[in-house]
Amino acid sequence: MGPSTFVIVPAYNERAIILSTLQSLIAAGYSVVVVDDGSTDGTDAVIRGLPIYSLRHSINLGQGGALQTGMTFALQQGAEIIVHFDADGQHKIEDIEMLVQPLRCGEADVVFGSRFLRSQDIVAVPVKKRVLLRLAVLVNWLTTGVLLTDAHNGLRALSAKAAQKIHLRENGFAHATEILSEVSRLHLRYIERPTMISYTEYSNAKGQPVWNAFNIVVDLFLRGMFK
Amino acid sequence: MSPIQSILILLMIVVAGLYFYRLRSRFLDNAIVLLLAGGGVILVLVPNWTTLLAHVLGVGRGTDLIMYLGGIGMVFVCLLLYSKLRVLQAQLTELVRYQAIREAEYTGKESEQVR
């Protein structure tokens, strides 16, 4: 906890749910940075008046683009620890501390959340998603050399040192893999910590459809070709 | 000269002219366009040369050879345009990010521009 821990919340058309997510983050004492990624549903009006840093992209860039904007801003504000946190309420606030702890102790530079470390978290993941995520883990491992137990988990924490070195160029969802290749390229120390993902009707509807995995693989391929 | 020959030559001159008028860029680009247009005109005037070249390369008809080369050319142009598009996208991203950070606000009670 503490104001030097900045939680970045990228938000694209999250009017229905973002308020409760932000309120619990504020209550926990974090510095909250919301990057409104060109929402058209009035997300910006809902968050007005909250004690947070509010940034707005004039056009929709994608989640990776929003996270990078948030990180650049947080570093300018003197952030010591940066946490990525999805706006749709699928992460638990209490999990943040578990991710931040290894950074404070200097055990790691980047901490990834994983829903495959505790049996009670695994059971919560729908079977179709479980299979797909295992495949994504494999793709990530083959393309970046970093083997984790989970992929595309929106909850992760970075030290300021790591955040300064990493620059996300993938504006879309392929940023989750790009972070891994940056970790590997920059020889950053990383570990995983268990996180619970709640699959609500809202997060399922808002989340990436299963076939988006194909788009991500194509993005990664193009990224390799046109670096 | 058959009608199709004059049509093709005219089209090639128009394309080359348009290129120099609108999209003129580096020397190498210009040289390639001139070479392609010139080569195209020659092949239209002497169609047998394409057939000859096709035989040498193991392709039956000259038309087929042109089609294959045309296909490869098209893919090449697509990739070239795509890579330029990516550069543009990266520039646009930087611009949007710069603006977002410049206009960042702390929206608490004492709402204020951050910088």
Chai-1 contact restraints between the chains, C-beta under 6 A:
chainA,res_idxA,chainB,res_idxB,connection_type,confidence,min_distance_angstrom,max_distance_angstrom,comment,restraint_id
A,R48,B,T107,contact,1.0,0.0,6.0,A-B,restraint_1
A,L50,B,T107,contact,1.0,0.0,6.0,A-B,restraint_2
A,P51,B,G108,contact,1.0,0.0,6.0,A-B,restraint_3
A,I52,B,T107,contact,1.0,0.0,6.0,A-B,restraint_4
A,Y53,B,A104,contact,1.0,0.0,6.0,A-B,restraint_5
A,Y53,B,Y106,contact,1.0,0.0,6.0,A-B,restraint_6
A,S54,B,E105,contact,1.0,0.0,6.0,A-B,restraint_7
A,S54,B,T107,contact,1.0,0.0,6.0,A-B,restraint_8
A,L55,B,A100,contact,1.0,0.0,6.0,A-B,restraint_9
A,L55,B,A104,contact,1.0,0.0,6.0,A-B,restraint_10
A,R56,B,A100,contact,1.0,0.0,6.0,A-B,restraint_11
A,H57,B,V96,contact,1.0,0.0,6.0,A-B,restraint_12
A,H57,B,A100,contact,1.0,0.0,6.0,A-B,restraint_13
A,S58,B,V96,contact,1.0,0.0,6.0,A-B,restraint_14
A,I59,B,V96,contact,1.0,0.0,6.0,A-B,restraint_15
A,L61,B,T93,contact,1.0,0.0,6.0,A-B,restraint_16
A,G65,B,T93,contact,1.0,0.0,6.0,A-B,restraint_17
A,T69,B,R97,contact,1.0,0.0,6.0,A-B,restraint_18
A,T69,B,A100,contact,1.0,0.0,6.0,A-B,restraint_19
A,F73,B,I101,contact,1.0,0.0,6.0,A-B,restraint_20
A,F73,B,A104,contact,1.0,0.0,6.0,A-B,restraint_21
A,F226,B,S83,contact,1.0,0.0,6.0,A-B,restraint_22
A,F226,B,R86,contact,1.0,0.0,6.0,A-B,restraint_23
